């Protein structure tokens, strides 16, 4: 392949380093620049980076030979020799840098959450629509092999009518991790609701559509200054079907990260957990799909490969998530936060395009 997508990454924490290594596996990409406020990271030393999930970059040093290095992400955005800007910064910085990246006329990949509020997210979506460039947000669980396979099978009718659904995302504490301990600050991260639980909220949307009401309970301030650190939420879809999602980062350091789900349908029960993906059919037979022949190792690999293919070969990057969907998950999280505060069910207020 002669042409390569010239890519710049802003933020070299766990996700930035993970993205960098995945880009380097893709023959259609050349990482030409990185930006980070931390001098050690600009020198390739990421030994201080901590992750709550395996499957990404776990190295202590990365080779930045031949890569332009910036202390300020805005300088990277201004670099004329970049096609794609990948934003891997704390959530509260996403709006500022994403708007600048869009205005620069480049393609943009922004890690989740898109923004801290639904109104800010809507502003970004409107700017992305006007740009005419590829704009994608890192809702990687839509690409995660087990979730993606099960959704495709469910939507094809292979499991029958859904009766019950449960999603869980459980992490060791992130307190003390990251630049300026940003995870533990509501104003910088949005807490576990936006930093972790949003993935399962998005899966509710992706599998079943918009819930009408949410009822949430949870734990606040255990591992942070003022964040909701754990949530247990019921979702009412208004058609007699309800689902549940649990998520948080209240566990002690060293506790294994968990992400799992369970669907109980008329024709099958689907379970994904530490034992892998297993489908138990009503007729008595079971299935353990081998997904390695269909998918790359992680959702990060799948989403980045899809993004690069879209830039190289055309498309709008909305096969798995349309721009107009990007505000829905944040709308639900805002309703959950309101329910946590008042202790009552809350109707979700969606922003229409």
Buried (B, 14 or more C-beta within 10 A) or exposed (E): EEEBBBBBBBBBBBBBBBBBBBBBEBEBBBBBBBBBBBEEBBEBBBEEBEBBBEBBBEEEEBEBEEBBBBEEBBBBBEBEEBBBBBBBBBBBBBBBBBBBBBEBEBBBBBBBBBBBBBEBBBBBBEBBEEBEBBBBBBBBBBBBBBBBBBBEBBEEEBBBEBEEBBBBBBBBBBBEBBBEBBBBBBEBBBBBBBBBBBBBBBBBBBBBEBBBBBBBEBBBEBBBEEBBBBBBBBBBBEEEBBBBBBBBBBBEEEBEBBBBBBBBBEEBBBBBBEEEBBBBBEEEEEEEBEBEEEBBEBBBBBBBBBBBBBBBEEEEBBEBBEBBBBBBBBBBBBBBBBBBEEEEBBEBEBBEE
